[in-house]
Amino acid sequence: MRLLFLIAIAFAGYLIYKLYFQQLLAQGKAGKIKLGLIVLGLFFLVMAVTGRAHVMFAIIGAAMTQVMRLAPLLIRFMPNLQKYLGGALGGAVGGAGASGGNQSKVRTQTLVATLDHVTGKMDGEIISGVLSGRHLSDLTLSELKQYYEDCKESDPEAVRILQAYIARERSDWTDAPGEQETKTDRSPSDAISVREAYDILGLEQGATRKEITQAHRSLMTQLHPDKGGSNYLAAKVNEAKKVLLAHVTED
């Protein structure tokens, strides 16, 4: 019976790795922190099921007692400890303020759009015009509509991104224009530099071919048109992968 249980656990672990853990590994340091926390949680679950949790809790209790005794000394002589721990935990949680492997960025003339790899949330900062410095999520519906109309005249790429953002995040715009209503002369692949490609895939410079492929796969699960995503953003992600694979010669 125990053998069957261990086999089931191993099989479930393999499935979780293929479906979720590989995406976390493609997110850099923050993804690895999340992965470590998940593995730790699974370890405690196994210990509880096998009746050994009381041993672990005893060890943790003893360790916490020692940590509490040493905490004042650590804080006194290591003033940057709290800042470091705060940054690490913030990276593990993710969200709008995350960076690096947590977010993809696409830049246009008037907008820097972001997509969180973990939550799938889109947002963007307007970088020119009367709304410069504002985030899309902070705009009222009337302000968003006006910005959309302005972009139709001056920034067609931003229009394509706004259509994806509205479809994902702004259910209050009930009659929003669809992606098929806008055509641009510029291809999504035009003028993508290596630096922009890294930003689009949410990777740091020096990423390996495996990391590039994993990041591409993770993003396409959220952006592929067949899954309710955006043709324009999916094309950007595909082109970014192409540019980086041509740039990286070896792992």
C-alpha positions as CSV (number, residue, x, y, z in Angstrom):
1,M,0.0,0.0,0.0
2,R,2.8,2.4,0.9
3,L,4.6,1.5,-2.4
4,L,1.4,2.5,-4.3
5,F,1.2,5.7,-2.4
6,L,4.8,6.6,-3.2
7,I,4.3,5.8,-6.9
8,A,1.2,8.0,-7.0
9,I,3.2,10.9,-5.3
10,A,6.0,10.5,-7.8
11,F,3.6,10.5,-10.7
12,A,1.8,13.6,-9.4
13,G,5.1,15.3,-8.8
14,Y,6.2,14.7,-12.4
15,L,2.9,16.1,-13.8
16,I,3.2,19.2,-11.6
17,Y,6.8,19.7,-12.8
18,K,5.8,19.5,-16.5
19,L,2.7,21.6,-16.2
20,Y,3.9,24.3,-13.7
21,F,7.4,24.0,-12.3
22,Q,9.1,24.4,-15.7
23,Q,7.3,27.8,-16.1
24,L,8.6,28.9,-12.7
25,L,12.2,28.0,-13.6
26,A,11.9,30.2,-16.6
27,Q,11.1,33.2,-14.3
28,G,14.6,33.6,-12.9
29,K,15.4,34.1,-9.2
30,A,11.8,34.9,-8.1
31,G,10.5,31.8,-9.8
32,K,13.1,29.6,-8.1
33,I,12.1,31.1,-4.7
34,K,8.5,30.2,-5.4
35,L,9.5,26.7,-6.5
36,G,11.5,26.2,-3.2
37,L,8.5,27.3,-1.2
38,I,6.2,24.9,-3.0
39,V,8.6,22.0,-2.6
40,L,8.9,22.8,1.1
41,G,5.1,22.7,1.4
42,L,4.9,19.4,-0.4
43,F,7.6,18.0,1.9
44,F,5.5,19.0,5.0
45,L,2.4,17.4,3.4
46,V,4.2,14.1,2.9
47,M,5.5,14.3,6.5
48,A,2.0,14.8,7.8
49,V,0.5,12.0,5.7
50,T,3.2,9.6,6.9
51,G,2.7,10.5,10.6
52,R,6.0,12.2,11.0
53,A,4.9,15.8,11.2
54,H,5.3,16.0,15.0
55,V,9.1,15.5,14.5
56,M,9.4,18.3,12.0
57,F,7.3,20.7,14.2
58,A,9.6,19.9,17.1
59,I,12.7,20.7,15.1
60,I,11.1,23.9,13.7
61,G,10.1,25.0,17.2
62,A,13.6,24.6,18.5
63,A,15.1,26.4,15.5
64,M,12.6,29.3,15.8
65,T,13.6,29.7,19.5
66,Q,17.2,30.1,18.5
67,V,16.4,32.5,15.7
68,M,14.4,34.7,18.1
69,R,17.4,34.8,20.5
70,L,19.8,35.7,17.8
71,A,17.5,38.2,15.9
72,P,18.4,41.3,17.9
73,L,22.1,40.6,17.3
74,L,21.6,40.0,13.6
75,I,19.6,43.2,13.1
76,R,22.1,45.2,15.0
77,F,25.2,44.1,13.0
78,M,23.4,43.4,9.7
79,P,21.2,46.5,9.0
80,N,20.6,45.4,5.4
81,L,19.2,42.1,6.4
82,Q,15.6,43.3,6.6
83,K,15.9,45.0,3.2
84,Y,17.3,41.9,1.6
85,L,14.6,39.6,3.0
86,G,11.9,42.1,2.0
87,G,13.2,42.2,-1.6
88,A,13.4,38.4,-1.8
89,L,9.9,37.9,-0.4
90,G,8.5,40.6,-2.7
91,G,10.0,38.9,-5.7
92,A,8.5,35.6,-4.6
93,V,5.0,37.1,-4.3
94,G,5.3,38.9,-7.7
95,G,2.7,41.5,-8.8
96,A,2.7,44.9,-10.4
97,G,6.0,45.9,-8.9
98,A,7.9,42.7,-9.8
99,S,10.7,42.9,-12.4
100,G,13.1,40.7,-14.4
101,G,11.7,37.2,-14.9
102,N,8.3,38.1,-13.5
103,Q,7.2,40.5,-16.2
104,S,7.3,41.0,-19.9
105,K,7.5,44.5,-21.3
106,V,6.5,45.8,-24.7
107,R,7.4,49.4,-25.6
108,T,5.7,51.7,-28.1
109,Q,6.0,55.5,-28.7
110,T,3.6,56.3,-25.9
111,L,3.3,53.2,-23.8
112,V,5.3,50.6,-21.8
113,A,3.0,47.7,-21.4
114,T,3.7,44.9,-18.9
115,L,2.4,41.3,-18.5
116,D,2.9,39.4,-15.2
117,H,3.9,35.8,-16.0
118,V,2.4,34.4,-12.9
119,T,-1.0,36.2,-12.6
120,G,-1.5,37.0,-16.3
121,K,-2.3,40.6,-15.3
122,M,-1.7,43.3,-17.9
123,D,-1.0,47.0,-17.2
124,G,1.1,49.7,-18.7
125,E,2.6,53.1,-18.1
126,I,1.9,56.0,-20.5
127,I,5.2,57.7,-21.3
128,S,4.1,60.7,-23.4
129,G,1.1,63.1,-23.8
130,V,-1.2,64.6,-21.3
131,L,-1.5,61.3,-19.4
132,S,2.2,60.8,-19.1
133,G,3.2,59.0,-15.9
134,R,-0.3,57.4,-15.5
135,H,-0.9,53.7,-15.5
136,L,-3.7,52.1,-17.5
137,S,-5.2,50.5,-14.4
138,D,-5.6,54.0,-12.9
139,L,-7.5,55.5,-15.8
140,T,-11.2,56.1,-15.7
141,L,-13.2,54.6,-18.5
142,S,-13.5,58.0,-20.2
143,E,-9.8,58.7,-19.9
144,L,-9.0,55.2,-21.4
145,K,-11.3,55.8,-24.3
146,Q,-9.7,59.2,-25.0
147,Y,-6.2,57.7,-24.8
148,Y,-7.3,55.0,-27.2
149,E,-8.6,57.5,-29.7
150,D,-5.4,59.5,-29.4
151,C,-3.3,56.4,-30.1
152,K,-5.3,55.7,-33.2
153,E,-3.9,58.9,-34.6
154,S,-0.3,58.7,-33.3
155,D,0.6,55.2,-32.0
156,P,-1.0,52.3,-33.9
157,E,1.1,49.8,-32.0
158,A,-0.3,51.0,-28.7
159,V,-3.8,50.5,-30.1
160,R,-3.1,46.8,-30.6
161,I,-1.8,46.5,-27.1
162,L,-4.7,48.4,-25.7
163,Q,-7.1,46.1,-27.4
164,A,-5.5,43.1,-25.6
165,Y,-5.4,45.0,-22.3
166,I,-9.1,46.0,-22.5
167,A,-10.2,42.5,-23.3
168,R,-8.3,41.1,-20.3
169,E,-8.7,43.8,-17.7
170,R,-11.4,46.3,-18.5
171,S,-14.8,44.6,-18.4
172,D,-16.3,48.1,-17.8
173,W,-15.8,48.9,-21.5
174,T,-18.6,46.8,-22.8
175,D,-18.5,47.8,-26.4
176,A,-14.7,47.8,-26.8
177,P,-13.3,47.5,-30.3
178,G,-11.9,44.1,-31.2
179,E,-8.4,43.4,-32.5
180,Q,-9.7,42.6,-36.0
181,E,-10.9,46.2,-36.3
182,T,-7.4,47.7,-36.4
183,K,-4.9,47.2,-39.2
184,T,-1.4,48.6,-39.2
185,D,1.2,48.8,-41.9
186,R,4.0,47.9,-39.4
187,S,4.7,44.3,-38.7
188,P,5.1,43.2,-35.1
189,S,8.5,41.9,-35.9
190,D,9.9,45.3,-37.1
191,A,12.7,46.9,-35.1
192,I,12.9,44.4,-32.3
193,S,16.3,44.6,-30.9
194,V,18.0,42.0,-28.7
195,R,17.4,44.2,-25.6
196,E,13.7,44.5,-26.5
197,A,13.5,40.8,-27.1
198,Y,14.8,40.1,-23.6
199,D,12.2,42.5,-22.2
200,I,9.4,40.9,-24.2
201,L,10.2,37.4,-22.9
202,G,10.9,38.8,-19.4
203,L,14.5,37.5,-19.3
204,E,17.8,38.9,-18.2
205,Q,20.7,39.2,-20.6
206,G,22.7,35.9,-20.7
207,A,19.6,33.7,-20.7
208,T,20.3,30.2,-22.1
209,R,18.5,28.7,-25.1
210,K,16.5,26.5,-22.7
211,E,15.4,29.5,-20.7
212,I,14.4,31.4,-23.8
213,T,12.3,28.4,-25.0
214,Q,10.7,27.9,-21.6
215,A,9.8,31.6,-21.3
216,H,8.3,31.6,-24.8
217,R,6.2,28.5,-24.1
218,S,5.0,30.0,-20.8
219,L,3.9,33.3,-22.5
220,M,2.2,31.6,-25.4
221,T,-0.1,29.7,-23.0
222,Q,-1.4,33.1,-22.0
223,L,-1.2,35.0,-25.3
224,H,-2.0,32.5,-28.0
225,P,-5.0,33.7,-30.1
226,D,-6.5,30.2,-29.9
227,K,-6.7,30.6,-26.1
228,G,-8.3,34.1,-26.1
229,G,-5.0,36.0,-26.4
230,S,-3.8,38.6,-28.7
231,N,-2.5,38.0,-32.3
232,Y,-0.3,41.0,-32.0
233,L,1.3,40.2,-28.7
234,A,1.7,36.5,-29.7
235,A,3.6,37.7,-32.8
236,K,5.8,39.9,-30.7
237,V,6.6,36.9,-28.4
238,N,7.4,34.7,-31.4
239,E,9.7,37.3,-32.9
240,A,11.5,37.8,-29.6
241,K,12.2,34.1,-29.4
242,K,13.5,34.1,-32.9
243,V,15.8,37.1,-32.3
244,L,17.2,35.7,-29.1
245,L,17.8,32.2,-30.4
246,A,19.7,33.7,-33.3
247,H,21.7,35.8,-30.8
248,V,22.6,33.1,-28.3
249,T,25.1,30.7,-29.7
250,E,25.2,28.1,-26.9
251,D,23.8,27.4,-23.4
